[in-house]
Amino acid sequence: MAIINYAQKVINFKVVYYGPGVAGKTANLQHIHKSLPDTSKGNMISLAAGDDRTLFFDFLPVSATTVRGFTAKFQLYTVPGQVYYNMTRKLVLRGVDGLIFVADSQWDRLKENVESFRNLEENMREYNYNLDEMPYVIQYNKRDLANVAPIEYMEFMLNRRTRQVPYFEAVALHGDGVFDTLNTVSRMVLVGEFGQEKGSTVKLHDMAIHESDAEQINAVLTTFLGESGATEALLIDRSGQLLAMTGANRALDTVSISALAAGAFSSTGALAQLLGETEFTVLFHQGNKESMHVSTVDDQAILLAIFGERTTVGMVRLFAKEAAAAIGQILAAARAKPSNRGALSQPLTAEESRTSFGEPKKP
């Protein structure tokens, strides 16, 4: 679910690398992060288990291109490959706009590739996503090893659906095929979002923030800060996208904060379900000098407040509940508005769809 912020002139997309453990998903992101200029990338967040495999996700915000005055930003994630972390896989897939399935080309990993692909289909269905309608590509990684299966056999195992998708041979550790894979799926996401051929259907958005919506939300957040004594307030989509922010004028990595907060809040929702609850509506992190309070706005957004010693969690919780209710009404009204995307309603031209993150650096 791409998010268009008309007030900030930004379109946010989420791309997820999926596949079995140790197939090279994290290696892809590490090479991308190493190769991109500082102006085109954000921080790379990696949460790992004790065996140095990705436990939660690797996350890398990337600014890619400009489309009709809007900056198109891609957030890149990986999921854990281990089957016992399937709940985390589901959380990371929420709000996905494009997929890269990274397969391990070694003969003895073929069964795991197939199992992981089936798991992807199952998890997609839980969100009512249709893989055949989702922009995705397949990357056959580790092609430099001796015991790899032929591409024809890999294709037979993973890419013989009614809709065949582009595939790429890669050695992600050295960067081979990494940017070819990313550039292709990013173009597919953009074309899928806007269309390219005459008569193509423009996708409707569940979340679009217009100037008038942004003004109302900012007014609520400003009032909330004044009443609660909190220093910053962030409105975050549950897929991890920052929708709005008000507060102290200091440098915060709000993109990473938003992604991590959404993931943590979704995790508490999974815990709630294990106890028979629909969800836990509040999450609180207490620090020595600053603390965080996260609460539900509606089924698509959460409110995060950062506060220090000059207020209390009780004050923040009280006024956060009121602010969340007001913002929920604004978002509900925004979603009910007829879609009017102006210049964004026209299909992309061939030139506009040729966005590129760049080419890999050779060692």
C-alpha positions as CSV (number, residue, x, y, z in Angstrom):
1,M,0.0,0.0,0.0
2,A,1.8,3.1,-1.2
3,I,1.3,6.2,0.8
4,I,1.0,9.6,-1.0
5,N,1.6,12.6,1.2
6,Y,0.4,15.6,-0.9
7,A,1.4,18.1,1.8
8,Q,5.1,16.9,1.7
9,K,5.1,15.9,-1.9
10,V,6.3,12.4,-1.1
11,I,5.2,8.9,-2.2
12,N,6.4,6.1,0.0
13,F,6.8,2.5,-1.3
14,K,7.8,-0.6,0.7
15,V,9.8,-3.4,-1.0
16,V,10.5,-6.7,0.9
17,Y,13.3,-9.2,0.2
18,Y,11.9,-12.7,1.0
19,G,13.5,-16.1,0.9
20,P,15.1,-18.9,2.9
21,G,17.7,-18.3,5.6
22,V,21.2,-17.4,4.5
23,A,20.1,-17.0,0.8
24,G,21.6,-13.6,0.5
25,K,18.7,-11.2,1.4
26,T,20.8,-9.2,3.8
27,A,23.8,-9.3,1.5
28,N,21.7,-7.5,-1.1
29,L,20.8,-4.7,1.3
30,Q,24.4,-4.4,2.5
31,H,25.7,-3.9,-1.0
32,I,23.0,-1.4,-1.9
33,H,23.8,0.6,1.3
34,K,27.5,0.5,0.6
35,S,27.1,1.6,-3.0
36,L,24.6,4.4,-2.8
37,P,25.7,8.0,-2.2
38,D,24.9,9.4,1.3
39,T,22.3,11.7,-0.3
40,S,20.2,8.8,-1.6
41,K,20.1,6.5,1.5
42,G,19.2,6.5,5.1
43,N,20.5,4.5,8.0
44,M,20.5,0.7,7.8
45,I,18.9,-0.9,10.8
46,S,19.7,-4.6,11.3
47,L,18.3,-6.7,14.2
48,A,20.1,-10.0,14.4
49,A,19.9,-13.2,16.5
50,G,22.9,-14.7,18.2
51,D,23.9,-16.8,15.2
52,D,24.2,-13.5,13.2
53,R,21.2,-14.2,11.0
54,T,18.5,-11.6,10.6
55,L,15.9,-12.0,13.3
56,F,13.5,-9.1,12.7
57,F,14.4,-7.1,9.6
58,D,17.0,-5.1,7.8
59,F,15.6,-1.7,6.9
60,L,17.0,0.8,4.5
61,P,15.1,4.0,3.4
62,V,16.2,5.0,-0.1
63,S,15.2,8.1,-2.1
64,A,15.1,7.1,-5.7
65,T,13.5,9.5,-8.1
66,T,11.1,12.3,-8.7
67,V,7.7,11.7,-10.3
68,R,5.8,14.8,-11.4
69,G,7.1,16.8,-8.5
70,F,6.7,14.0,-5.9
71,T,9.8,12.3,-4.4
72,A,9.4,8.6,-4.6
73,K,11.0,6.9,-1.6
74,F,11.5,3.2,-1.3
75,Q,11.9,1.5,2.1
76,L,13.8,-1.8,1.7
77,Y,13.3,-4.7,4.2
78,T,14.3,-8.3,4.6
79,V,12.5,-10.9,6.6
80,P,14.1,-13.7,8.7
81,G,14.6,-16.8,6.7
82,Q,14.1,-19.3,9.6
83,V,10.7,-20.9,9.7
84,Y,10.3,-20.4,13.5
85,Y,10.2,-16.6,12.9
86,N,7.1,-16.8,10.7
87,M,5.2,-14.3,12.8
88,T,7.9,-11.7,12.1
89,R,7.7,-12.4,8.4
90,K,4.0,-11.6,8.5
91,L,4.6,-8.3,10.3
92,V,7.2,-7.2,7.8
93,L,4.9,-8.0,4.8
94,R,2.2,-5.6,6.0
95,G,1.8,-2.8,3.5
96,V,4.2,-4.2,1.0
97,D,4.3,-2.7,-2.5
98,G,6.8,-5.0,-4.2
99,L,8.7,-8.2,-3.5
100,I,12.1,-9.7,-4.4
101,F,12.3,-13.4,-3.7
102,V,15.9,-14.4,-3.1
103,A,16.6,-18.1,-3.8
104,D,19.7,-20.0,-2.9
105,S,21.0,-21.6,-6.1
106,Q,22.7,-24.6,-4.4
107,W,21.2,-28.0,-5.1
108,D,20.8,-28.9,-1.4
109,R,18.8,-25.7,-0.8
110,L,16.1,-26.2,-3.5
111,K,13.6,-27.7,-1.1
112,E,14.0,-24.7,1.3
113,N,13.5,-22.3,-1.6
114,V,10.2,-24.0,-2.5
115,E,9.0,-24.1,1.1
116,S,9.8,-20.4,1.6
117,F,8.0,-19.5,-1.6
118,R,4.9,-21.4,-0.5
119,N,5.2,-19.7,2.9
120,L,5.2,-16.3,1.1
121,E,2.0,-17.2,-0.7
122,E,0.4,-18.2,2.6
123,N,1.4,-15.1,4.4
124,M,0.3,-12.9,1.5
125,R,-3.2,-14.4,1.7
126,E,-3.5,-13.5,5.3
127,Y,-3.5,-9.8,4.2
128,N,-5.7,-10.6,1.2
129,Y,-2.8,-9.8,-1.1
130,N,-2.7,-11.7,-4.4
131,L,0.9,-12.6,-5.4
132,D,-0.1,-12.7,-9.1
133,E,-1.1,-9.0,-8.8
134,M,1.9,-7.9,-6.8
135,P,5.1,-6.5,-8.5
136,Y,7.8,-9.0,-7.8
137,V,10.9,-10.6,-9.3
138,I,13.1,-13.6,-8.5
139,Q,16.8,-13.5,-7.8
140,Y,18.8,-16.7,-8.1
141,N,21.7,-15.9,-5.8
142,K,25.1,-17.6,-5.2
143,R,25.7,-18.4,-8.9
144,D,29.5,-18.4,-8.3
145,L,29.4,-21.6,-6.3
146,A,30.2,-25.0,-7.8
147,N,27.1,-27.0,-6.7
148,V,24.4,-24.8,-8.2
149,A,21.3,-26.0,-10.1
150,P,20.8,-24.9,-13.7
151,I,18.7,-21.8,-14.2
152,E,16.2,-23.8,-16.2
153,Y,15.6,-26.1,-13.2
154,M,15.4,-23.1,-10.8
155,E,12.8,-21.6,-13.1
156,F,10.8,-24.8,-13.3
157,M,10.7,-24.9,-9.5
158,L,9.9,-21.3,-8.7
159,N,8.7,-19.4,-11.8
160,R,6.2,-21.5,-13.7
161,R,3.0,-19.9,-12.6
162,T,0.5,-18.5,-15.1
163,R,2.3,-15.2,-14.7
164,Q,6.0,-15.6,-15.1
165,V,8.1,-12.8,-13.6
166,P,11.6,-11.4,-14.4
167,Y,14.5,-13.3,-12.9
168,F,18.1,-12.4,-12.3
169,E,21.3,-14.4,-11.7
170,A,23.3,-12.9,-8.8
171,V,26.3,-13.0,-6.5
172,A,25.0,-10.6,-3.9
173,L,28.1,-10.8,-1.8
174,H,30.1,-9.2,-4.7
175,G,27.2,-7.0,-5.9
176,D,26.6,-8.9,-9.2
177,G,22.9,-8.6,-10.2
178,V,21.9,-6.7,-7.0
179,F,21.0,-3.4,-8.7
180,D,19.6,-5.1,-11.8
181,T,17.1,-6.8,-9.4
182,L,16.3,-3.7,-7.4
183,N,16.0,-1.4,-10.5
184,T,13.5,-3.8,-12.1
185,V,11.2,-4.3,-9.2
186,S,11.2,-0.5,-8.5
187,R,10.1,0.2,-12.0
188,M,7.4,-2.5,-11.7
189,V,6.2,-0.9,-8.5
190,L,6.0,2.6,-10.2
191,V,4.3,1.2,-13.3
192,G,1.9,-0.8,-11.2
193,E,1.1,2.3,-9.2
194,F,0.4,4.7,-12.0
195,G,-0.1,2.4,-15.0
196,Q,1.7,3.0,-18.3
197,E,-0.6,1.9,-21.1
198,K,-3.7,3.7,-22.3
199,G,-6.7,2.6,-20.3
200,S,-4.7,1.1,-17.5
201,T,-6.4,1.2,-14.1
202,V,-4.9,3.6,-11.5
203,K,-4.6,2.0,-8.1
204,L,-6.6,3.5,-5.3
205,H,-4.8,4.3,-2.0
206,D,-5.9,3.5,1.5
207,M,-3.8,6.3,2.8
208,A,-3.5,9.7,1.1
209,I,-2.6,12.8,3.1
210,H,-3.8,16.1,1.5
211,E,-2.8,19.6,2.5
212,S,-6.1,20.1,4.4
213,D,-5.8,16.8,6.2
214,A,-2.2,17.6,7.1
215,E,-3.2,21.0,8.6
216,Q,-5.9,19.4,10.8
217,I,-3.6,16.6,11.9
218,N,-0.8,19.0,12.8
219,A,-3.2,21.2,14.7
220,V,-4.3,18.1,16.8
221,L,-0.7,17.1,17.4
222,T,0.3,20.6,18.4
223,T,-2.6,20.8,20.9
224,F,-1.6,17.3,22.2
225,L,2.0,18.5,22.9
226,G,0.8,21.6,24.7
227,E,-1.6,19.7,26.9
228,S,0.6,16.6,27.6
229,G,4.0,18.2,27.9
230,A,5.5,15.7,25.4
231,T,8.3,17.0,23.2
232,E,7.5,15.2,19.9
233,A,4.5,13.5,18.4
234,L,4.6,11.2,15.4
235,L,1.7,9.8,13.4
236,I,2.8,6.5,11.9
237,D,1.2,4.2,9.4
238,R,1.2,0.6,10.7
239,S,3.4,-0.5,7.8
240,G,6.1,1.8,9.2
241,Q,5.7,5.0,7.2
242,L,5.8,8.4,8.9
243,L,2.6,10.4,8.1
244,A,3.1,13.5,10.2
245,M,5.2,14.9,13.0
246,T,5.2,17.9,15.3
247,G,7.5,18.9,18.1
248,A,11.0,20.0,19.1
249,N,13.3,21.2,16.3
250,R,16.0,18.6,16.7
251,A,17.6,16.0,14.5
252,L,15.8,12.6,14.9
253,D,16.0,9.6,12.5
254,T,12.2,9.7,12.2
255,V,12.2,7.2,9.3
256,S,13.9,4.5,11.4
257,I,11.9,5.4,14.5
258,S,8.7,5.0,12.6
259,A,9.7,1.6,11.1
260,L,10.9,0.2,14.4
261,A,7.9,1.6,16.3
262,A,5.4,0.1,13.9
263,G,7.2,-3.3,14.0
264,A,7.3,-3.3,17.8
265,F,3.6,-2.3,18.0
266,S,2.6,-5.1,15.6
267,S,4.6,-7.5,17.7
268,T,2.6,-6.6,20.8
269,G,-0.5,-7.2,18.8
270,A,0.6,-10.7,18.0
271,L,1.3,-11.2,21.7
272,A,-2.2,-10.0,22.6
273,Q,-3.8,-12.5,20.2
274,L,-2.0,-15.3,22.0
275,L,-3.9,-14.2,25.1
276,G,-7.2,-14.0,23.3
277,E,-7.1,-10.2,23.0
278,T,-7.6,-8.3,19.8
279,E,-4.6,-6.1,20.5
280,F,-2.8,-4.2,23.3
281,T,-3.7,-0.5,22.6
282,V,-0.7,1.0,24.4
283,L,3.0,0.4,24.3
284,F,5.4,2.2,26.8
285,H,9.2,2.4,26.8
286,Q,10.7,4.1,29.8
287,G,14.2,5.6,29.6
288,N,16.5,7.4,32.1
289,K,15.9,10.9,30.5
290,E,13.3,10.3,27.7
291,S,10.5,7.8,27.2
292,M,8.1,6.8,24.4
293,H,4.4,6.2,24.5
294,V,2.8,4.5,21.5
295,S,-1.0,4.1,21.2
296,T,-3.6,3.0,18.7
297,V,-5.2,5.6,16.4
298,D,-7.2,3.1,14.2
299,D,-6.5,-0.1,12.4
300,Q,-4.0,1.6,10.0
301,A,-2.2,4.2,12.2
302,I,-0.5,4.7,15.6
303,L,0.5,7.7,17.6
304,L,4.0,7.9,19.1
305,A,4.9,10.5,21.8
306,I,8.4,11.2,23.0
307,F,8.6,12.9,26.5
308,G,11.0,13.7,29.2
309,E,11.0,14.5,32.9
310,R,8.8,17.6,32.8
311,T,5.6,15.4,32.4
312,T,4.4,12.0,33.4
313,V,3.2,8.9,31.5
314,G,-0.2,9.5,33.0
315,M,-0.5,12.9,31.4
316,V,0.7,11.7,28.0
317,R,-1.6,8.7,28.1
318,L,-4.6,10.8,28.9
319,F,-4.2,13.4,26.2
320,A,-2.9,10.8,23.7
321,K,-6.2,9.1,23.9
322,E,-8.0,12.3,23.0
323,A,-5.6,13.1,20.2
324,A,-5.9,9.6,18.7
325,A,-9.7,9.9,18.6
326,A,-9.5,13.2,16.8
327,I,-6.9,12.1,14.3
328,G,-8.9,8.9,13.7
329,Q,-11.8,11.0,12.6
330,I,-9.7,13.0,10.2
331,L,-8.1,9.9,8.6
332,A,-11.5,8.2,8.3
333,A,-12.9,11.3,6.5
334,A,-9.7,11.4,4.3
335,R,-10.2,7.8,3.2
336,A,-13.8,8.4,2.4
337,K,-13.0,11.2,0.0
338,P,-13.2,10.5,-3.8
339,S,-9.8,9.8,-5.3
340,N,-8.5,13.0,-7.0
341,R,-4.9,12.6,-7.7
342,G,-4.4,15.4,-10.3
343,A,-1.2,14.9,-12.3
344,L,-0.6,11.6,-10.6
345,S,-3.7,10.2,-12.2
346,Q,-2.1,10.0,-15.6
347,P,-0.2,6.8,-16.5
348,L,3.6,7.0,-16.5
349,T,5.5,7.6,-19.8
350,A,8.2,5.2,-20.8
351,E,10.8,7.7,-19.7
352,E,9.3,8.3,-16.3
353,S,9.3,4.6,-15.6
354,R,13.1,4.3,-16.2
355,T,14.0,5.2,-12.6
356,S,17.3,3.7,-11.5
357,F,19.1,3.4,-8.2
358,G,22.4,3.1,-10.0
359,E,24.9,0.4,-11.0
360,P,26.9,-1.8,-8.7
361,K,30.4,-0.9,-7.8
362,K,32.9,-3.5,-8.9
363,P,35.4,-4.7,-6.3
